[in-house]
Amino acid sequence: MLNKLSGWSDTIVALATPPGIGAIGVIRLSGPGAIGVTNRLFPSKDLTAQPSHTLHVGLLKQEGEALDEVVVALYKGPRSFTGEDTTEISCHGSPYIQGRIIEACIAAGARLARPGEFTQRAFLNGKLDLAQAEAVADLIASNTAASAKTALHAIRGGFSAALRQLREGLLQFSALIELELDFSQEDVEFADRTRLRALLGEARTLTTQLLDSFRLGNVIRNGISVALIGRPNAGKSTLLNALLNEERAIVSAIAGTTRDTIEEVLNIDGILFRLIDTAGIRSHSSDAIENAGIEKSRQKLAAADLVLCLFDAVGTEPVELQELEEELQRGGKPWLLVANKVDTGALPALREKWAHRGNVVFISAKSGTGVDALKQEMVDRVLQGAAETESAIVTNARHYAALQEVQRSVEDVLNGLDSGLPGDLLALDIRRCLHYLGEITGEITNEDQLDYIFSKFCIGK
Ligand code: GDP
């Protein structure tokens, strides 16, 4: 079945390290001819006679011309990433040399790999399941510690193991129920309905947990967008600069000069925050340009995952915030009140003044006081109520969609059991559930779907 896919028996080559100048570059070959092709370019030693997992230093030559002095690593299948014979040529990090070596490998019998083809082969050889293979792409694309950790967790098995176990349990039941159909005249029940119900209960818990984790997974993967709102002169630009520790937005004492929305990215404890500096939400402005800015602010507010509401702790009266707070309450997003300019007043008195508001963070954007506490509060808001970050987290939209289908079919089977649905219909619902479970781990898949998934990888992976 799967290993009849095209391009299966040939040897592929690609640069495994980023293109451009570096200290070293690694060119990887995989396939039945990987060692033979490399050997044709490596005159100093017979690589085909060497044991697996060894390193060899020597000159790489094409038709007598030296290309580079390299180190060749040998991995014999199935003990390699792809499960096939693999070599890795570490050469000097010049794009010219790398290009020459890849050309030489092609001339010696390899072909250029398609995007993701190394990982695709690893999947087809059973070295990784589909969820793990996709996590490889995530790991490469990850740019924070938290996203790398989630991707790594998925590569090492993540939730696949739990889903596979569930699938096996359900497979047994579907076989038993189908067996009952053969004996339909005799009115027997091979499949223990109580145990089936218990298994479905477990399935429901697991899928709900995984579906819930998607929100946090998404946050870790894509970052959380933060709308920074407040009246003109509240200190939004100053705070943005304090958070970013550099002067990016234009700070001005003239009310309403931050006209456009500027997006900046901040990495706090491995979570990406996309800070959107808005034009403020002053509702009655006569300035046409600023009105456009305000409209944009409202749009950004709608798209934000977290709202920071900044105000002048000294110059603002609690009653003035009422309208804004009501609007935020209606919006239903997590939000924080940030009392700024505490350097212009006495902190105890300010705490007293704002005490009834509960969760207020006191800062001075100008001096930096309280900015670290604010960052911590932002992280807490994101992780609030979230499952332990060590546990499995669904970050992939394809898995999420399939899990929703799993959940739906689990409900259908449960309802079917309750209403005494005949075995053949019950078996249909279980099959549907099995199908979607299998889609996640790749037990059920088709060539188009695979090509689509792996085409999103970069070449060399
Ligand atoms: P925005 O309109 O909300 O973006 O406000 P800005 O960041 O442009 O700040 C308006 C004015 O308040 C500027 O003159 C800032 O220097 C000043 N400002 C901002 N934060 C603080 C603060 O924490 N303490 C004091 N004393 N002044 C501040």
Residues whose N, C-alpha, C, O or C-beta is under 5 A from the ligand:
A	BS01	GDP	R231 P232 N233 A234 G235 K236 S237 T238 V251 S252 A253 G256 T258 N340 K341 V342 D343 T344 I363 S364 A365 K366 S367
